[in-house]
Amino acid sequence: AYAQRAYNNSENIAGVLNLDMIAWNSPSSSRDIDLHATTSIPATQDLAQLFSDVVAEYNLDLVPAITPSGSSASDHASFWQYGYTAILGIEDFSDFNPYYHTTNDLLQHADLDYFTEFVKASIGAFAHMNGCLIPSGLGYLDGTVTEAGSGTPIAGAEIAIQSAGGNTFMATTNGSGYYTRTLLSGTYTATAVAYGYLPTTITSISVATDTVTTQNFSLTAAPTYIVSGTVTEDGSGTPLLAQVTFDGSPVVIGTDPANGTYQAELPQGDYTMHVTAAAHRPAERAITVDQNQVQDFALETLPCILLVDDDNNSPDVQSYYTAALDALGYDYDLFDVGGGAGNGPTLAELQGYSIVIWFSGDKYGSTSAGPNATDETNLATYLDGGGHLFLSSQDYLYDMTLTSFAQTYLGVASFTNDSGNATTKYGLSGDPIGDGLGPYSLTYPTNFSDYGDIVNAAAGASLAFQSGANGGNSLDIDKESGAWKTVFFGTSWVPIYNNNADNGLAVLQRILSWFGCGACEAVQIVDVATAVNACTVNFTPTYVGTPPFTWDWTFQGGTPASSNVEAPTGIHFGSSGTYTYTLAMNNCSGNMDVYVDTVTVDCAACTLITDVMLTQVTTGTVSAGDAVTFAMEVLPATAVPYNYTVMVGETAVISGQTGLTNTLQFTHTFAQADSYTVTVSV
């Protein structure tokens, strides 16, 4: 997969050394190594000869033997397939380690001296191949970077030092404006740059062997200019709450949500602007700041669907999904996870889409099939905001096992790996997805094997498809809770479409119709309730509209000054007074509503706690080693925040924690059988 991606990306790989089994040599035997090249790529034989020459030149204790028509039974073969120069370096075929792939494959059975010589030869081969040998002695360049006129040291300035051969070496100043760099002896050109200053270049700097050359830089402050503009929604012209950033600058500006305007002051220079707004496609633009200027942006709204390609192109099944969505007339964006177990979209990249379709195809292993742990966390937050997820992944459960996400959000009670064994899918009567659909025959594409699972639905979830008309194995499930919905296919959707496109379209349309793609009621903030206790405030919004939603709070004078949760708690204002807060909400189709109001706090007015109630949630017989959950409630509900301590007997198991809501739960594991007194102090 790596060689294929490198080829597709036109990567210039000068050479590949595939070192496979390089730590065994029978005691007292010749220290032979085999170098496998291929006659179909003459450069591989040149690389093998270079490797052998390095062994001879540096007097390494190895005996290389080149095989011109070598073995293709290792990872180098995939590079040969795409024309890359690659060789296999391996122990001599007649002297393999007898302990490989056994429980005795231990360090005590490795020849580490032989291994070390092998590694030295590899490094030497790369050094000679790429001209990395040191042709002359080493010297040193140092100095300080200061502001012209004042002499103030400039921290974080970057010095680009270019050799006569065109190589560039970097150095960065410390807090005192000092930099140092080890260099080959020679003549250099150095340029010092720092944010807010004009760059300065000095030529013909001579660095001698074993000598420190000092070169100072004095930078002149750059003139500054104003970049301003308006960010609106493309088509409607609606002002947007957006974030505006500039590559190479620490400046981050938020637009005024009432009119979409922004203004930034920047030093002279070249920048790339980035503009982002929830539920809208981002935009970027290269600008030259040499005068005051206006830069307006009109951002496109996001489509309803985000399609997440997690199939590792092994095989590539993306076209089945895109063809189906195109045929059904849905707009969508595409996110390609790439190979291996990489992360999918971030939470910010998920939010704003009403529906996420995530597929993994045939790939599996090392948590590479479907969402990994990071993805599950992001998807949980996305769903809590009212999102919709269709996950088609026959090996997600195989790779991840039964995670909390699979149980809570997908509705999986239990599963059996690779045992779905379905040739036909039958929809379940009464299920929102399967009702009236099927039977649908399954035909898997080339190189896509059937490893579908038996997936049993938990309470609150529903079985959508099974393998028999009157029973059989449970295959696919769906779940709805509050504003979110999920559909999980433990046996892939692809073989339905591959067998009969109309059947695949019918299933996908049923899922999208249940999710509600295309029907969007714009978000409208009705009210915000504030619970004030002295200087601390909890905020709770009331709103209507079609999920999913995003929340963007700002609090004048508050700590924290912003929040992205639905109902922020514990916002602390430093002194008595009246403060402005703003809530901007986005939902499907890029709709936005903004609510601005004030809250008055009196830091001397503290709501006193009148009662604290503690109950044991875990019931039944409790044994040693069991975890017991307790619930506490502080009255009145407005008496927040507060500090609390939990004692078990004479031991504090929770000490000095801050409660931001008047109800909470905690869990404690009792190691020994006994009677215990649990006390909460608030």
ZIZIMO-V757134 format. One record per pair of residues at least 6 apart in sequence whose C-alpha atoms are under 6 Angstrom apart, sorted by the first residue. I is the first residue (numbers start at 1). J is the second residue. If there is no record, write none. Layout:
i & j
I & J
I & J
This chain:
i & j
3 & 79
15 & 85
15 & 86
16 & 86
17 & 86
17 & 87
18 & 76
18 & 88
19 & 89
20 & 90
21 & 90
22 & 90
22 & 91
22 & 115
23 & 110
23 & 111
23 & 115
24 & 97
24 & 110
24 & 111
31 & 62
31 & 63
32 & 62
32 & 63
32 & 64
32 & 92
33 & 63
33 & 64
33 & 90
33 & 91
33 & 92
34 & 64
34 & 65
34 & 89
34 & 90
34 & 92
35 & 65
35 & 66
35 & 88
35 & 89
36 & 67
36 & 70
36 & 87
36 & 88
37 & 44
37 & 45
37 & 68
37 & 69
37 & 70
37 & 87
38 & 68
38 & 69
38 & 70
39 & 68
39 & 69
43 & 85
44 & 85
44 & 86
51 & 125
52 & 64
55 & 121
76 & 86
99 & 105
137 & 184
137 & 185
137 & 209
138 & 183
138 & 184
138 & 185
138 & 209
139 & 182
139 & 183
139 & 184
139 & 185
139 & 207
139 & 208
139 & 209
139 & 210
139 & 211
140 & 181
140 & 182
140 & 183
140 & 212
141 & 180
141 & 181
141 & 212
141 & 213
141 & 214
142 & 179
142 & 180
142 & 214
143 & 178
143 & 179
143 & 214
143 & 215
143 & 216
144 & 177
144 & 178
144 & 216
145 & 154
145 & 177
145 & 216
145 & 217
145 & 218
146 & 152
146 & 153
146 & 154
146 & 218
147 & 218
147 & 219
148 & 218
148 & 219
148 & 220
153 & 176
153 & 177
154 & 177
155 & 173
155 & 174
155 & 175
155 & 177
156 & 172
156 & 173
157 & 172
157 & 173
157 & 193
157 & 194
158 & 171
158 & 172
158 & 192
158 & 193
159 & 170
159 & 171
159 & 191
159 & 192
160 & 169
160 & 170
160 & 190
160 & 191
161 & 168
161 & 169
161 & 189
161 & 190
162 & 168
162 & 188
162 & 189
163 & 188
172 & 179
173 & 179
185 & 207
185 & 208
185 & 209
186 & 206
186 & 207
187 & 204
187 & 205
187 & 206
188 & 204
188 & 205
189 & 202
189 & 203
189 & 204
190 & 201
190 & 202
191 & 200
191 & 201
192 & 199
192 & 200
193 & 199
196 & 221
196 & 222
196 & 267
197 & 220
197 & 221
197 & 222
198 & 220
198 & 222
222 & 267
222 & 268
223 & 267
223 & 268
224 & 266
224 & 267
224 & 268
225 & 265
225 & 266
225 & 291
225 & 292
226 & 264
226 & 265
226 & 292
227 & 263
227 & 264
227 & 292
227 & 293
227 & 294
228 & 262
228 & 263
228 & 294
229 & 261
229 & 262
229 & 294
229 & 295
229 & 296
230 & 260
230 & 261
230 & 296
231 & 240
231 & 260
231 & 296
231 & 297
231 & 298
232 & 238
232 & 239
232 & 240
232 & 298
233 & 298
233 & 299
234 & 298
234 & 299
234 & 300
239 & 259
239 & 260
240 & 257
240 & 260
241 & 255
241 & 257
242 & 254
242 & 255
242 & 276
242 & 277
243 & 253
243 & 254
243 & 275
243 & 276
244 & 252
244 & 253
244 & 274
244 & 275
245 & 252
245 & 273
245 & 274
246 & 271
246 & 272
246 & 273
247 & 271
247 & 272
255 & 261
255 & 262
268 & 289
268 & 290
269 & 288
269 & 289
270 & 287
270 & 288
271 & 286
271 & 287
272 & 285
272 & 286
273 & 284
273 & 285
274 & 283
274 & 284
275 & 282
275 & 283
276 & 282
279 & 302
279 & 352
279 & 590
280 & 300
280 & 301
280 & 302
280 & 590
281 & 300
281 & 302
301 & 589
301 & 590
303 & 331
303 & 332
304 & 353
304 & 354
305 & 332
305 & 353
305 & 355
305 & 356
306 & 332
306 & 333
306 & 334
306 & 356
307 & 334
307 & 357
308 & 335
308 & 336
308 & 358
309 & 336
309 & 359
310 & 337
310 & 359
310 & 360
311 & 360
311 & 361
311 & 363
312 & 338
312 & 339
337 & 344
340 & 368
341 & 367
341 & 368
347 & 378
354 & 387
354 & 548
354 & 588
355 & 388
355 & 389
356 & 389
357 & 389
357 & 390
358 & 391
359 & 391
359 & 392
359 & 393
360 & 369
360 & 370
360 & 393
362 & 448
363 & 369
364 & 395
365 & 399
367 & 399
367 & 400
369 & 395
369 & 396
370 & 396
383 & 484
385 & 548
385 & 549
386 & 483
386 & 484
386 & 547
386 & 548
387 & 484
387 & 548
388 & 484
388 & 485
388 & 486
389 & 486
390 & 486
390 & 487
390 & 488
391 & 488
392 & 488
392 & 489
392 & 492
393 & 490
393 & 492
394 & 452
394 & 490
394 & 491
394 & 492
406 & 412
411 & 457
411 & 458
411 & 461
412 & 456
412 & 457
412 & 458
413 & 456
413 & 457
413 & 458
414 & 456
415 & 454
415 & 455
415 & 456
416 & 453
416 & 454
417 & 453
418 & 451
418 & 452
418 & 453
419 & 453
419 & 454
420 & 452
420 & 453
420 & 454
420 & 473
422 & 467
423 & 441
423 & 442
424 & 440
424 & 441
424 & 442
424 & 467
425 & 439
425 & 440
425 & 465
425 & 466
425 & 467
426 & 438
426 & 439
426 & 465
426 & 466
426 & 469
427 & 434
427 & 435
427 & 437
427 & 438
427 & 464
427 & 465
428 & 434
428 & 435
428 & 464
428 & 465
429 & 435
431 & 464
433 & 464
433 & 510
434 & 464
434 & 465
442 & 495
442 & 496
442 & 499
443 & 495
443 & 498
443 & 499
444 & 495
452 & 490
452 & 491
453 & 490
454 & 473
454 & 474
454 & 475
455 & 474
455 & 475
456 & 474
461 & 478
461 & 479
462 & 477
462 & 478
463 & 477
464 & 476
464 & 477
465 & 475
465 & 476
466 & 473
466 & 474
466 & 475
467 & 473
475 & 490
475 & 491
476 & 488
476 & 489
476 & 490
477 & 487
477 & 488
478 & 486
478 & 487
479 & 485
479 & 486
496 & 504
497 & 504
520 & 546
521 & 545
521 & 546
522 & 545
522 & 591
523 & 544
523 & 545
524 & 543
524 & 544
524 & 593
525 & 543
526 & 542
526 & 543
527 & 541
527 & 542
528 & 540
528 & 541
529 & 539
529 & 540
530 & 538
530 & 539
531 & 537
531 & 538
533 & 606
533 & 607
534 & 602
534 & 603
534 & 605
534 & 606
535 & 572
535 & 573
535 & 601
535 & 603
536 & 570
536 & 571
536 & 572
537 & 570
537 & 571
538 & 568
538 & 569
538 & 570
539 & 567
539 & 568
540 & 567
547 & 587
548 & 587
549 & 586
549 & 587
550 & 585
550 & 586
551 & 564
551 & 566
551 & 585
552 & 564
552 & 583
552 & 584
553 & 562
553 & 563
553 & 582
553 & 583
554 & 561
554 & 562
554 & 581
554 & 582
555 & 561
555 & 562
555 & 581
556 & 579
556 & 580
556 & 581
557 & 573
558 & 572
558 & 573
559 & 571
559 & 572
569 & 660
570 & 660
576 & 601
576 & 602
576 & 603
577 & 600
577 & 601
578 & 599
578 & 600
579 & 598
579 & 599
580 & 597
580 & 598
581 & 596
581 & 597
581 & 598
582 & 595
582 & 596
583 & 594
583 & 595
584 & 593
584 & 594
585 & 592
585 & 593
586 & 592
607 & 639
609 & 635
609 & 639
610 & 635
611 & 635
612 & 633
612 & 634
613 & 632
613 & 633
614 & 631
614 & 632
615 & 630
615 & 631
616 & 630
617 & 629
617 & 630
618 & 628
618 & 629
624 & 670
624 & 671
624 & 672
624 & 673
625 & 669
625 & 670
625 & 671
626 & 669
627 & 668
627 & 669
628 & 667
628 & 668
629 & 666
629 & 667
630 & 665
630 & 666
631 & 664
631 & 665
632 & 663
632 & 664
633 & 662
633 & 663
634 & 662
637 & 662
640 & 660
641 & 659
641 & 660
642 & 658
642 & 659
643 & 656
643 & 657
643 & 658
643 & 682
644 & 656
644 & 657
644 & 681
644 & 682
645 & 654
645 & 655
645 & 656
645 & 680
645 & 681
646 & 652
646 & 653
646 & 654
646 & 679
646 & 680
647 & 653
647 & 678
647 & 679
648 & 677
648 & 678
649 & 677
